[in-house]
Amino acid sequence: MTARPPVNINVSAAIIADISSGIYRTPANALKELISNSFDANATKVIITTGYPNFEVITVSDNGVGMSVEEFEGYMQRIGGSVKRIETDTTLLGRPVIGKLGIGILSVSQICKRLTVVSSKGHGQRFEATIDLAEFGEKEAAKKKLGEITIGRFTPYVYPEKKKASYTKVILGDMDEGFRERLLLRPDLPRLRIRQPNPQAFREFLSEVVKAGELSKLTEYDRLLWGLALAAPVEYLEEGPVIGCNVIPEIKKRLRDFNFKVLVDGLELRKPVLFPPSKELREKGTDYDVWDDVEFSDIVPGLQPSRPRLTLKG
């Protein structure tokens, strides 16, 4: 083991203001940023374990390209700057870059007070770094609005490693009690039972959601699954998004070609969209289209003159 010099964590005040606004306060919003990091790292699989049912430790592991300790130090010294995990708009696998590493790390400050990052590029060593997020004075820093702020520091440790695999693991500890209480089961809202590592299991999960009637009738844990499935760049269900109709085939193919899977406690996530068309629509065939050319103009009848009207072109 080799200890490196302590590293300051420098963050754009604008980023801290965004985090302070509460956009990452739900479990799904906080964790989805870590999934974005894995996607950008060319991972094909992300495995999330929540520590169910006590939720005392959450881990997010991927099989992406990993990081060297020098790369990680650089990311954490310029959070919110222009530095992404790569310097282009696409990854080596041709995926669009959708996240920034440092922002993903800070997003979980809303749900835990300590995290450890472990990563290897498969070159015979790994690094580990534990960050104390309890010192993250987001509200005070957000008042400054501009510039860069040092919110803490960490000491990376480098270890020799025999295996050559590349990976990154983020371990969330010292979980926020309010977060844990929301995830703990309520006796009147039993957890949905589907927990199998195959795509069809998510179809069954979605059926259970439909039976519940609305998301407010689900536990916070099942809403976490729903939110992550909605936000992650994973595939649609085979028969989705509209049963019996081959809509948005290009988008479905693009998601499939990403070859990106997310498993939460063994459940493989899919896009939670599956519309059952009416009998009349199935008999008549597809009589709708998808527009991506939308502009606002004119006035919506019955509203104030300054209100725009939505116009669909196509």
C-alpha positions in Angstrom: 0.0 0.0 0.0 1.2 3.5 -0.9 -0.4 6.7 0.5 -0.4 9.6 -1.8 -0.5 13.3 -0.7 -3.9 14.7 0.3 -6.0 16.1 -2.5 -8.3 19.1 -2.3 -11.8 18.7 -3.6 -12.5 21.9 -5.7 -16.1 22.5 -6.9 -17.7 25.2 -9.0 -20.1 27.2 -6.8 -22.7 26.9 -9.5 -22.6 23.1 -9.2 -23.1 23.4 -5.4 -26.0 25.7 -6.0 -27.6 23.1 -8.2 -27.1 20.4 -5.7 -28.5 22.6 -2.9 -31.6 23.2 -5.0 -32.7 19.6 -4.1 -32.5 18.0 -7.6 -30.7 15.0 -6.2 -32.7 14.5 -3.0 -34.6 11.5 -4.2 -32.8 8.2 -4.1 -33.2 7.6 -7.8 -31.9 11.1 -8.8 -28.8 10.7 -6.6 -27.9 7.2 -7.9 -28.6 7.9 -11.6 -25.6 10.1 -11.8 -23.4 7.2 -10.8 -25.0 5.1 -13.5 -24.3 7.9 -16.0 -20.6 7.7 -15.0 -20.6 4.0 -15.6 -22.2 4.5 -19.0 -19.5 7.0 -20.0 -16.8 4.6 -18.8 -18.0 2.1 -21.4 -19.3 -0.3 -18.8 -21.6 -3.0 -20.1 -23.0 -3.9 -16.7 -23.7 -1.9 -13.5 -24.6 -3.8 -10.4 -26.3 -1.9 -7.5 -26.8 -3.5 -4.1 -28.9 -1.4 -1.7 -28.3 -3.4 1.4 -32.0 -4.2 1.6 -33.8 -4.3 4.0 -31.7 -2.0 6.3 -30.1 0.2 3.6 -27.0 0.8 5.7 -24.5 0.5 2.8 -25.2 0.9 -1.0 -22.6 -0.1 -3.6 -22.5 0.7 -7.3 -20.1 -1.4 -9.3 -19.3 -1.4 -13.0 -17.0 -3.2 -15.4 -16.0 0.0 -17.3 -12.5 1.2 -18.2 -11.8 2.3 -14.6 -9.6 5.2 -13.5 -6.0 5.7 -12.5 -5.4 7.5 -9.2 -4.0 10.4 -11.2 -7.2 10.7 -13.3 -9.4 10.5 -10.2 -7.4 13.2 -8.5 -7.7 15.4 -11.5 -11.5 15.0 -11.7 -12.0 15.8 -8.1 -9.9 19.0 -8.3 -12.1 20.4 -11.1 -15.7 19.4 -10.4 -18.1 21.3 -12.6 -15.3 22.4 -14.9 -14.9 21.3 -18.5 -13.1 18.1 -17.7 -15.2 15.0 -18.4 -14.0 11.4 -18.1 -13.1 11.7 -21.8 -12.5 14.8 -23.9 -15.0 14.2 -26.7 -18.8 14.0 -27.0 -18.7 10.3 -27.5 -17.0 7.4 -25.8 -14.8 4.8 -27.5 -17.9 2.6 -27.9 -19.7 5.5 -29.7 -22.0 6.3 -26.8 -22.9 9.9 -26.1 -21.3 11.3 -23.0 -24.1 11.9 -20.5 -22.4 12.7 -17.2 -19.4 14.1 -15.3 -17.6 12.1 -12.7 -17.3 14.7 -10.0 -20.9 15.8 -10.2 -21.9 12.1 -9.9 -19.8 11.8 -6.8 -21.3 14.9 -5.1 -24.9 14.0 -6.1 -24.9 11.2 -3.4 -24.0 13.8 -0.7 -27.8 14.2 -0.4 -28.2 10.6 0.8 -25.0 9.7 2.6 -22.2 11.3 4.5 -19.3 9.1 3.4 -18.3 7.4 0.2 -15.3 5.3 -0.9 -14.2 5.0 -4.5 -12.2 1.9 -5.6 -11.0 1.6 -9.2 -8.5 -0.1 -11.4 -7.6 0.2 -15.1 -6.4 -3.4 -15.1 -2.7 -2.5 -15.0 -1.8 -4.4 -11.8 -2.9 -1.8 -9.3 -6.0 -0.2 -7.8 -6.6 2.9 -5.8 -9.0 3.6 -2.9 -10.2 7.0 -1.7 -12.7 7.7 1.1 -14.4 11.1 1.0 -16.1 12.6 4.0 -19.2 14.4 2.7 -20.3 15.6 6.1 -18.0 18.6 5.6 -19.8 19.5 2.4 -21.1 23.0 3.3 -23.4 23.2 0.4 -25.7 26.0 1.6 -23.0 28.4 2.6 -21.0 27.7 -0.6 -24.1 28.2 -2.7 -24.4 31.8 -1.5 -21.2 32.7 -3.3 -22.7 31.7 -6.7 -19.5 32.2 -8.7 -16.0 30.9 -8.6 -14.5 27.7 -7.2 -14.7 26.4 -3.6 -12.7 23.9 -1.7 -15.1 21.6 0.2 -12.7 19.1 1.7 -9.8 16.8 0.9 -9.1 13.1 0.7 -6.0 10.8 0.8 -5.8 8.2 -2.0 -4.1 4.9 -1.3 -2.7 2.7 -4.1 -2.5 -1.1 -3.8 -1.0 -3.8 -6.0 -3.5 -6.1 -7.6 -3.1 -9.4 -9.4 -6.2 -9.4 -11.4 -6.2 -7.5 -14.7 -9.8 -6.5 -14.9 -10.8 -2.9 -15.1 -13.7 -1.7 -12.8 -15.0 1.0 -10.5 -16.9 0.6 -7.3 -18.5 3.3 -5.3 -19.5 2.4 -1.7 -21.9 4.7 0.1 -21.8 4.6 3.9 -23.1 6.5 6.8 -26.5 6.8 5.1 -28.7 9.8 5.9 -31.3 8.6 8.4 -34.1 10.4 6.6 -33.2 8.6 3.4 -33.1 5.2 5.2 -36.5 5.8 6.8 -38.1 6.5 3.4 -36.7 3.3 2.0 -37.7 1.1 5.0 -40.8 -0.9 4.4 -44.2 0.4 5.5 -46.5 -2.3 6.7 -49.4 -1.1 4.5 -47.2 -1.0 1.4 -45.5 -4.4 0.9 -42.5 -4.5 -1.3 -43.2 -5.9 -4.8 -41.9 -9.4 -4.9 -40.1 -9.7 -8.2 -36.4 -10.0 -7.6 -34.9 -12.2 -10.4 -31.9 -11.5 -12.6 -33.6 -11.6 -16.0 -35.3 -9.1 -18.3 -38.7 -10.8 -18.0 -38.7 -10.2 -14.3 -38.9 -6.5 -14.9 -42.0 -7.1 -17.1 -43.6 -8.8 -14.0 -42.5 -5.9 -11.8 -44.2 -3.4 -14.2 -47.4 -5.5 -14.1 -47.3 -5.1 -10.3 -46.9 -1.4 -10.7 -49.9 -1.2 -12.9 -52.0 -3.1 -10.4 -51.0 -0.6 -7.7 -52.6 2.1 -9.9 -50.2 4.9 -9.0 -46.6 5.4 -7.8 -47.8 6.9 -4.5 -49.1 3.5 -3.6 -45.6 1.9 -3.9 -42.9 1.8 -1.4 -40.0 4.2 -1.7 -37.8 1.2 -2.6 -40.0 0.3 -5.6 -40.2 4.0 -6.7 -36.4 3.8 -6.6 -36.4 1.0 -9.1 -38.9 2.8 -11.3 -37.0 6.0 -11.2 -33.6 4.4 -12.1 -35.2 2.4 -14.9 -36.8 5.5 -16.3 -33.5 7.5 -16.2 -30.9 4.9 -17.2 -30.0 4.3 -20.9 -31.3 0.8 -20.8 -33.4 -1.1 -23.3 -37.1 -1.1 -23.6 -39.0 -4.3 -22.9 -39.1 -6.5 -25.9 -42.8 -5.7 -26.7 -42.5 -2.0 -25.7 -43.1 0.8 -25.6 -46.4 0.1 -27.3 -47.6 -3.5 -27.4 -48.2 -4.7 -30.9 -46.8 -1.6 -32.6 -43.2 -1.1 -33.8 -42.8 2.6 -32.9 -39.5 4.4 -32.5 -37.5 1.5 -33.9 -34.4 3.6 -34.3 -34.4 4.6 -30.6 -35.0 1.0 -29.5 -32.1 -0.2 -31.7 -29.8 2.5 -30.4 -30.5 1.6 -26.8 -30.0 -2.1 -27.6 -26.7 -1.4 -29.4 -25.5 0.4 -26.3 -25.3 -3.1 -24.7 -25.7 -1.5 -21.2 -27.4 -3.3 -18.4 -28.3 -2.1 -14.9 -29.2 -4.6 -12.1 -30.5 -3.5 -8.8 -30.5 -6.2 -6.1 -30.6 -8.8 -8.9 -33.4 -7.2 -10.9 -32.4 -6.2 -14.5 -34.0 -2.8 -15.3 -35.7 -2.0 -18.5 -37.5 1.2 -19.6 -40.7 1.2 -17.6 -42.9 2.1 -20.6 -45.4 -0.3 -21.9 -48.6 1.1 -23.4 -51.5 -1.4 -24.0 -53.2 0.0 -27.1 -57.0 -0.2 -27.3 -58.7 -3.0 -29.2 -59.8 -0.4 -31.8 -56.3 0.8 -32.3 -54.9 -2.7 -32.7 -57.5 -3.5 -35.4 -57.1 -0.2 -37.2 -53.3 -0.1 -37.1 -51.0 2.7 -36.2 -52.6 6.1 -36.8 -50.2 8.3 -34.9 -46.7 9.5 -35.4 -43.9 10.9 -33.2 -42.8 14.4 -33.8 -39.4 15.8 -32.9 -39.9 19.1 -34.6 -41.8 21.2 -32.1 -42.0 25.0 -31.8 -44.0 27.5 -29.8 -46.0 30.2 -31.4 -49.3 32.1 -31.4 -51.8 31.9 -28.5 -53.6 29.1 -26.7 -57.4 29.9 -26.8 -58.7 30.9 -23.4 -55.3 31.8 -21.9 -53.6 35.2 -21.6 -52.3 36.7 -24.9 -48.7 36.2 -23.7 -49.1 32.4 -23.4 -47.7 30.5 -26.4 -49.4 27.8 -28.3 -47.7 24.4 -29.0 -47.4 23.7 -32.7 -46.4 20.3 -34.0 -44.8 20.3 -37.4 -44.6 17.2 -39.5 
